[in-house]
Amino acid sequence: MRQDQTLARRELRPLREFWNDPSWQKIWLAIQAKDWRSLAIVPGNQGLSTLGVAQALVDVGWQHRGLPIGLADLRNVTLPYIDAVIDEVRGHIHNGERVLIALRSPLENPAAIPIAQAADGALLCVRLGHTLIAGAEETLEQVGKGRFLGSIVVRGDSNGARAIAS
């Protein structure tokens, strides 16, 4: 297949300017209250993707700080690779970067627990109308309540169409 055919088949995604959205700006500023170099985004229920939330925060943070912020998509890490990905994140931190870590729910992927615990802090991500309180509470218990800086409530799809800090 020719390259121009491959490019022609790609679907365009709508571009959101998260850095210009007051909701995301408020969340970014709220998480600046604690000094962190790595921050895990942990969903409170199965099936909620944190990648869109992490990307939105990376966009806002980059605009605010003027420096790139790393994004580690560790949603599918399995048990044998936990130590390796934690070491890689620490390497980026050692080089002066901040890293946001997108994880899958610990209810789906237990490897998310030690990764979130190794981060400087975590944000609980819940989806309005979908996340059950029991699932969110179990996630808090498994990771450790003290690890969480706060929570993000996402309305709409899991790409973070609208978010509310709490």
C-alpha positions in Angstrom: 0.0 0.0 0.0 1.3 3.5 -0.9 2.0 6.0 1.9 -0.5 8.5 0.5 -3.2 5.9 0.7 -2.4 5.1 4.3 -2.6 8.8 5.2 -5.8 9.2 3.3 -7.5 6.6 5.4 -6.8 8.2 8.7 -9.8 9.7 10.3 -9.4 13.2 11.7 -10.1 13.6 15.5 -11.7 16.8 16.7 -9.0 19.0 18.3 -9.7 20.2 21.8 -7.6 22.9 23.3 -7.6 21.6 26.8 -5.0 24.2 27.8 -7.5 26.9 27.1 -10.4 25.2 29.0 -11.0 26.8 32.5 -12.2 23.4 33.9 -8.8 21.8 33.1 -6.9 24.9 34.2 -8.6 24.7 37.6 -7.7 21.0 37.9 -4.1 21.7 36.9 -3.7 24.6 39.4 -5.3 22.5 42.2 -2.8 19.7 41.8 0.1 22.2 42.0 -0.7 22.6 45.7 1.5 19.5 46.3 5.0 19.1 45.1 5.0 16.1 42.7 7.2 14.8 39.9 5.1 11.8 39.0 1.3 11.6 39.2 -0.8 8.6 38.5 -4.3 9.0 37.1 -6.3 6.1 38.5 -9.9 5.3 37.4 -12.5 4.4 40.0 -14.2 1.9 37.8 -13.5 -0.6 35.1 -13.8 0.5 31.5 -12.9 4.2 32.2 -9.9 5.3 30.2 -7.5 7.7 31.9 -5.5 8.4 28.8 -7.6 11.4 27.7 -7.6 12.9 31.2 -3.8 12.5 31.4 -3.4 14.0 27.9 -5.5 17.0 28.9 -3.4 17.6 32.0 -0.2 17.3 30.0 -1.5 19.9 27.5 -2.5 22.4 30.3 0.7 21.7 32.3 2.9 22.2 29.2 1.2 25.6 28.5 1.5 26.6 32.2 5.1 25.6 32.8 6.5 26.1 29.2 8.2 22.7 29.6 7.2 19.3 28.2 5.6 17.0 30.6 5.9 13.2 30.1 2.9 11.0 29.5 3.3 7.3 30.4 0.5 5.1 29.1 0.8 2.2 31.5 -2.7 1.0 31.3 -1.7 -2.4 29.9 1.4 -3.1 32.0 1.5 -6.7 33.3 3.0 -8.0 36.6 6.4 -9.0 35.2 7.1 -5.5 33.9 6.1 -3.4 37.0 9.7 -2.8 38.2 10.9 -1.9 34.7 8.3 0.7 34.0 8.7 2.2 37.5 12.4 2.4 36.9 11.8 4.1 33.5 9.5 6.7 35.1 12.1 7.4 37.8 14.7 7.9 35.1 12.6 10.6 33.5 12.1 12.2 36.9 15.8 12.0 37.5 16.4 13.9 34.3 14.1 16.7 35.5 10.8 15.8 33.9 7.4 15.6 35.4 5.4 12.5 34.3 1.7 11.9 34.3 0.8 8.2 34.4 -2.4 6.8 32.8 -3.5 3.6 34.5 -6.3 1.1 34.2 -8.5 0.5 37.2 -6.9 -1.8 39.8 -10.1 -3.8 39.6 -9.1 -4.6 36.0 -5.3 -4.6 36.2 -3.8 -5.2 39.6 -0.4 -4.0 38.3 -1.8 -0.5 38.6 -1.6 -0.7 42.4 2.2 -0.7 42.8 2.7 1.7 39.9 0.3 4.2 41.6 2.0 3.6 44.9 5.4 4.4 43.4 4.2 7.7 42.0 4.5 10.9 44.2 0.7 11.1 44.2 -2.5 10.0 42.4 -5.8 11.4 41.2 -8.9 9.4 41.3 -10.9 9.6 38.1 -14.6 8.9 38.2 -17.2 9.1 35.5 -20.5 10.8 36.3 -23.3 8.3 36.2 -21.1 5.3 35.8 -18.7 5.0 38.7 -20.1 3.2 41.6 -19.1 4.5 45.1 -18.1 1.0 46.1 -15.7 0.7 43.2 -14.1 4.1 43.9 -13.8 3.3 47.6 -12.1 -0.1 46.8 -9.7 1.7 44.5 -8.8 4.2 47.2 -8.2 1.4 49.7 -6.1 -0.7 47.3 -3.8 2.2 46.4 -4.0 3.9 49.8 -6.2 6.9 50.5 -3.2 9.1 51.5 -1.7 8.7 48.0 -4.5 10.7 46.4 -4.4 14.5 45.9 -8.0 14.6 44.9 -10.4 13.4 42.2 -11.6 14.3 38.8 -15.2 13.9 37.8 -15.6 13.3 34.1 -18.8 14.0 32.3 -19.5 12.5 28.9 -17.0 10.1 27.2 -13.9 8.9 28.9 -11.7 11.3 26.8 -12.5 14.0 29.4 -15.2 15.9 27.5 -15.8 18.0 30.7 -14.1 17.7 34.0 -14.7 18.9 37.5 -12.0 19.0 40.2 -12.8 17.9 43.7 
